[in-house]
Amino acid sequence: MEQLLSTKTVRKLLDVSDRALRRWIAGGRFPQADVRIGTTLRWKESTVKTWLERKVGQK
């Protein structure tokens, strides 16, 4: 089973604040969470890696 990353872990990987990450999600600049249970969000590790690879490729 693929590892799921918490909001805190994603924020640390991207070095952004909680507010910035939420704005990115709301604005479509970062993928929606793969799993949502109540207010808890989780992303598949592959989702975040794919997004990062695309961002690096754009520069």
C-alpha positions as CSV (number, residue, x, y, z in Angstrom):
1,M,0.0,0.0,0.0
2,E,1.3,3.4,-0.9
3,Q,2.2,5.8,1.9
4,L,-0.2,8.7,2.6
5,L,1.3,12.1,3.5
6,S,-0.3,14.4,6.0
7,T,-0.8,18.1,5.5
8,K,2.1,18.7,7.9
9,T,4.4,16.5,5.9
10,V,3.5,18.0,2.6
11,R,4.0,21.5,4.1
12,K,7.5,20.5,5.3
13,L,8.4,19.0,1.9
14,L,7.3,22.1,0.1
15,D,8.5,24.5,2.8
16,V,5.2,26.4,2.8
17,S,2.8,27.5,5.5
18,D,-0.6,25.9,6.1
19,R,-2.3,29.0,4.7
20,A,-0.2,28.9,1.5
21,L,-0.9,25.2,0.9
22,R,-4.7,25.7,1.4
23,R,-4.6,28.7,-1.0
24,W,-2.8,26.6,-3.6
25,I,-5.3,23.8,-3.3
26,A,-8.3,26.2,-3.5
27,G,-6.7,27.9,-6.5
28,G,-6.0,24.7,-8.3
29,R,-2.2,25.1,-8.1
30,F,-1.8,22.0,-6.0
31,P,-3.8,18.7,-6.3
32,Q,-6.8,18.0,-4.1
33,A,-6.1,15.5,-1.4
34,D,-6.4,11.8,-2.4
35,V,-8.1,11.0,0.9
36,R,-10.3,13.2,3.1
37,I,-11.8,12.0,6.3
38,G,-13.7,14.8,8.0
39,T,-11.2,17.7,8.0
40,T,-8.1,15.4,7.7
41,L,-6.4,15.5,4.3
42,R,-3.9,13.0,3.0
43,W,-2.0,12.8,-0.3
44,K,-0.5,9.7,-1.9
45,E,3.2,10.1,-2.0
46,S,3.1,9.6,-5.8
47,T,0.7,12.5,-6.2
48,V,3.1,14.9,-4.5
49,K,6.1,13.5,-6.3
50,T,4.4,13.8,-9.7
51,W,3.4,17.4,-8.9
52,L,7.0,18.3,-7.8
53,E,8.5,16.7,-11.0
54,R,6.1,18.8,-13.2
55,K,7.0,22.0,-11.3
56,V,10.7,21.3,-11.6
57,G,10.3,20.6,-15.3
58,Q,8.5,23.9,-15.8
59,K,11.5,26.0,-14.7
